[in-house]
Amino acid sequence: QVEFVDSGGGLVQPWESLRLSCATSGFAFNNNVMSWYRQTPGKERELVARMFLDGSPPYYADSVKGRFTISRDNAKSMLYLQMNALKPEDTGAYLCGPLWRTFWGQGTLVTVSL
């Protein structure tokens, strides 16, 4: 059974940091390109960051470049997103997944507000 458990979200003020984690199981994590997505009400799910398998530099959405860092621990089947200098526009539910993920849970909610 494939599972994704996103955690680490919370309410923070602008310029603060958070580290998101995604625990996965049920598939070959180390053989999959993994991504973080952001979901906000009324908008389509947005690709935030993607980590490849061939050593290519990670992809980051323009809005998070220089502030977010994606990483993975293949031994633990874990994906991470270090989020620094957070802005109110970073607010949303964050979810992780491989390219083929088609079912989505609630993710972990990040709220950036004074």
Backbone bond lengths (Angstrom), bond angles and torsions (degrees), N, CA, C in turn:
res aa  C-N    CA-C-N  psi(-1)  N-CA   C-N-CA  omega(-1)  CA-C   N-CA-C  phi
1 Q - - - 1.464 - - 1.523 109.29 -
2 V 1.324 115.38 123.49 1.462 120.90 -179.54 1.522 109.74 -77.98
3 E 1.328 116.29 132.04 1.459 120.72 179.67 1.520 110.97 -138.41
4 F 1.330 114.46 147.51 1.458 122.25 174.41 1.525 107.13 -133.39
5 V 1.312 116.85 125.98 1.461 120.86 178.40 1.519 107.99 -123.64
6 D 1.334 114.73 106.32 1.460 120.61 -179.83 1.527 109.51 -91.35
7 S 1.326 116.74 140.79 1.460 120.29 -179.83 1.524 110.32 -152.06
8 G 1.325 115.70 169.87 1.454 121.09 175.64 1.514 115.48 104.79
9 G 1.323 116.82 -5.67 1.459 119.65 179.56 1.518 111.90 -72.35
10 G 1.325 115.72 173.07 1.458 120.34 178.82 1.505 111.33 171.18
11 L 1.318 114.94 -174.45 1.467 122.21 177.52 1.519 108.23 -99.08
12 V 1.322 116.51 120.52 1.454 121.23 179.90 1.523 109.45 -133.77
13 Q 1.319 114.83 164.85 1.468 120.28 177.19 1.522 108.77 -92.79
14 P 1.321 116.80 159.23 1.471 119.65 176.08 1.524 111.17 -53.10
15 W 1.339 114.28 143.45 1.465 124.61 179.32 1.529 113.07 81.10
16 E 1.325 118.20 -6.62 1.454 119.43 176.04 1.536 110.73 -81.70
17 S 1.329 115.61 177.28 1.462 121.47 -175.70 1.525 111.58 -124.56
18 L 1.327 114.92 155.11 1.453 122.70 171.74 1.516 108.63 -142.39
19 R 1.319 115.33 154.13 1.461 120.21 173.32 1.527 107.60 -124.08
20 L 1.311 115.01 116.45 1.457 120.98 178.49 1.524 109.90 -91.33
21 S 1.328 114.76 147.48 1.460 120.98 176.61 1.519 109.28 -127.44
22 C 1.317 115.91 149.46 1.456 121.69 175.67 1.525 107.75 -133.70
23 A 1.309 115.21 112.66 1.461 120.39 176.40 1.526 108.62 -92.10
24 T 1.314 116.26 128.26 1.461 119.75 -177.47 1.521 110.57 -121.39
25 S 1.322 115.32 157.81 1.457 120.86 175.86 1.516 109.22 -159.41
26 G 1.314 115.94 161.27 1.456 120.81 173.67 1.516 115.63 91.31
27 F 1.322 117.54 2.13 1.460 120.01 176.71 1.525 108.29 -152.27
28 A 1.330 115.60 170.18 1.468 121.48 -176.87 1.527 109.54 -80.24
29 F 1.315 115.42 84.26 1.467 121.62 -175.85 1.524 111.70 -53.91
30 N 1.314 117.63 -45.51 1.465 120.11 -173.62 1.517 113.09 -71.09
31 N 1.326 118.42 -7.80 1.471 122.17 177.35 1.527 112.91 -103.19
32 N 1.330 116.38 10.16 1.453 120.37 -174.93 1.525 112.98 -123.39
33 V 1.334 114.95 135.50 1.458 120.87 166.86 1.522 107.06 -64.84
34 M 1.331 116.18 132.82 1.473 120.07 -175.90 1.523 110.35 -121.65
35 S 1.315 114.62 147.63 1.464 120.50 -174.96 1.522 111.24 -136.84
36 W 1.322 114.27 158.32 1.464 122.17 166.74 1.529 107.76 -110.77
37 Y 1.322 115.25 138.47 1.455 122.27 178.28 1.530 108.67 -124.29
38 R 1.334 114.45 159.13 1.472 120.72 176.87 1.528 108.47 -125.78
39 Q 1.308 114.60 133.01 1.462 120.93 179.11 1.522 108.50 -119.27
40 T 1.331 115.93 125.55 1.461 120.36 174.78 1.523 108.16 -126.54
41 P 1.334 117.67 149.85 1.464 120.88 -176.92 1.522 111.73 -56.69
42 G 1.315 115.32 133.13 1.450 120.42 176.27 1.512 114.99 81.66
43 K 1.324 117.23 0.42 1.464 120.32 -179.91 1.520 110.13 -123.80
44 E 1.317 115.24 157.12 1.459 119.43 174.76 1.534 109.43 -72.20
45 R 1.317 114.40 153.90 1.466 119.98 175.96 1.524 109.09 -58.67
46 E 1.317 116.28 133.63 1.464 121.88 -174.27 1.519 110.02 -113.32
47 L 1.314 115.89 133.83 1.457 121.15 174.73 1.522 108.67 -74.26
48 V 1.317 116.60 123.38 1.462 121.78 -178.38 1.529 111.04 -99.40
49 A 1.321 116.41 -46.41 1.468 120.53 -177.44 1.513 109.44 -155.63
50 R 1.311 115.73 149.39 1.467 121.51 -179.66 1.510 109.22 -141.81
51 M 1.333 114.50 136.85 1.457 120.06 179.57 1.516 109.37 -116.70
52 F 1.318 116.23 126.95 1.451 122.25 -174.86 1.534 111.12 -93.08
53 L 1.319 115.41 174.98 1.461 121.13 -176.61 1.512 113.28 -102.60
54 D 1.326 116.54 -15.37 1.464 119.95 -170.80 1.518 113.11 -99.00
55 G 1.345 116.33 12.94 1.452 118.88 179.43 1.506 114.30 87.14
56 S 1.333 117.85 -1.00 1.463 120.75 177.02 1.528 109.17 -64.37
57 P 1.326 116.70 151.49 1.468 119.00 178.37 1.526 110.18 -60.47
58 P 1.314 117.74 144.54 1.463 119.69 177.66 1.527 111.36 -61.20
59 Y 1.310 114.96 154.41 1.462 120.90 172.67 1.524 108.94 -91.99
60 Y 1.327 115.70 139.05 1.463 121.23 173.06 1.522 108.79 -132.18
61 A 1.308 115.75 140.06 1.454 119.17 171.26 1.523 108.78 -61.55
62 D 1.314 116.53 146.81 1.467 120.20 -177.86 1.521 112.10 -54.35
63 S 1.317 116.31 -34.74 1.456 120.66 -175.30 1.528 113.33 -68.83
64 V 1.345 117.65 -16.50 1.472 119.70 -177.02 1.521 112.82 -118.48
65 K 1.314 117.84 -3.11 1.471 120.84 -178.45 1.517 110.77 -56.81
66 G 1.318 115.15 134.73 1.458 120.67 179.28 1.518 113.99 84.85
67 R 1.331 116.92 -9.55 1.471 120.36 -178.60 1.527 112.54 -117.76
68 F 1.321 116.67 -32.57 1.468 121.16 -177.77 1.521 109.57 -108.05
69 T 1.337 115.65 148.52 1.454 121.67 176.40 1.523 108.93 -136.17
70 I 1.323 115.46 123.84 1.460 121.03 177.26 1.517 109.03 -94.81
71 S 1.336 115.92 143.11 1.462 120.47 177.45 1.525 108.72 -151.02
72 R 1.326 114.84 166.29 1.455 119.40 -178.54 1.513 110.43 -143.69
73 D 1.323 115.47 154.01 1.460 122.83 173.52 1.521 106.18 -124.70
74 N 1.316 116.59 98.50 1.457 120.81 -176.37 1.527 112.28 -63.80
75 A 1.323 116.92 -33.06 1.461 119.73 -179.50 1.522 111.69 -64.17
76 K 1.323 116.10 -29.92 1.475 121.01 -178.20 1.525 112.13 -105.16
77 S 1.331 117.50 -1.34 1.474 121.77 -176.62 1.531 110.77 55.60
78 M 1.316 115.28 44.80 1.461 121.84 -176.74 1.518 110.37 -119.32
79 L 1.324 115.51 143.54 1.455 122.99 173.79 1.523 107.68 -119.81
80 Y 1.327 116.35 143.69 1.462 120.88 -177.47 1.523 110.82 -129.86
81 L 1.327 114.76 156.58 1.464 120.54 172.93 1.524 107.76 -139.78
82 Q 1.318 115.86 108.75 1.461 121.12 174.86 1.518 107.43 -85.48
83 M 1.322 115.89 122.65 1.457 122.01 -175.31 1.526 107.97 -118.41
84 N 1.325 116.03 113.90 1.459 121.65 179.92 1.527 110.76 -114.26
85 A 1.310 115.13 161.29 1.470 121.33 177.40 1.523 110.80 48.43
86 L 1.308 116.09 51.02 1.460 120.74 -174.69 1.517 112.05 -63.13
87 K 1.322 114.75 145.97 1.457 122.76 179.88 1.533 109.30 -120.25
88 P 1.313 117.37 156.89 1.476 119.15 177.47 1.534 112.58 -54.91
89 E 1.326 117.87 -33.59 1.460 119.81 -179.37 1.521 113.25 -72.54
90 D 1.321 117.86 -5.75 1.469 120.80 173.81 1.529 111.56 -81.57
91 T 1.304 116.89 -7.31 1.465 121.22 -178.98 1.519 111.27 -59.24
92 G 1.332 115.15 135.49 1.453 120.85 177.99 1.516 110.74 160.38
93 A 1.330 114.85 177.10 1.453 121.20 174.48 1.522 108.70 -91.06
94 Y 1.304 116.23 129.06 1.463 121.64 -177.71 1.524 109.53 -106.88
95 L 1.324 114.37 133.71 1.456 121.20 -178.14 1.523 109.01 -135.13
96 C 1.306 116.06 148.37 1.458 119.69 178.14 1.522 109.23 -111.39
97 G 1.320 115.90 163.00 1.445 118.37 176.00 1.505 113.47 176.20
98 P 1.319 116.87 160.06 1.462 121.98 171.62 1.526 109.60 -78.60
99 L 1.319 116.57 175.38 1.459 120.58 -175.78 1.524 112.35 -62.66
100 W 1.329 116.47 -27.63 1.458 119.70 -174.14 1.526 113.60 -93.44
101 R 1.329 118.40 5.18 1.458 119.40 -177.33 1.528 110.02 -66.44
102 T 1.339 116.78 128.35 1.466 121.39 -179.39 1.513 112.79 -122.98
103 F 1.326 117.44 -11.92 1.451 119.93 178.16 1.525 107.16 -112.17
104 W 1.320 115.55 137.78 1.458 119.48 -171.91 1.518 111.32 -129.20
105 G 1.312 116.19 135.74 1.453 121.67 176.12 1.514 109.89 -93.59
106 Q 1.324 116.10 -155.20 1.460 121.48 -177.39 1.514 112.66 -87.53
107 G 1.329 117.91 -17.54 1.457 120.33 -178.53 1.509 111.73 69.35
108 T 1.318 115.16 -162.40 1.465 121.13 177.36 1.528 108.28 -117.43
109 L 1.319 116.14 130.94 1.457 120.98 -171.49 1.525 111.11 -87.88
110 V 1.318 114.83 128.34 1.462 122.46 174.83 1.525 107.77 -113.05
111 T 1.313 115.64 124.46 1.464 121.04 177.53 1.513 108.46 -123.91
112 V 1.323 115.81 121.08 1.457 121.58 -179.86 1.522 107.71 -112.46
113 S 1.323 115.42 112.78 1.461 119.55 -174.67 1.516 109.83 -157.76
114 L 1.336 115.29 151.44 1.458 119.57 176.55 1.517 110.50 -71.52
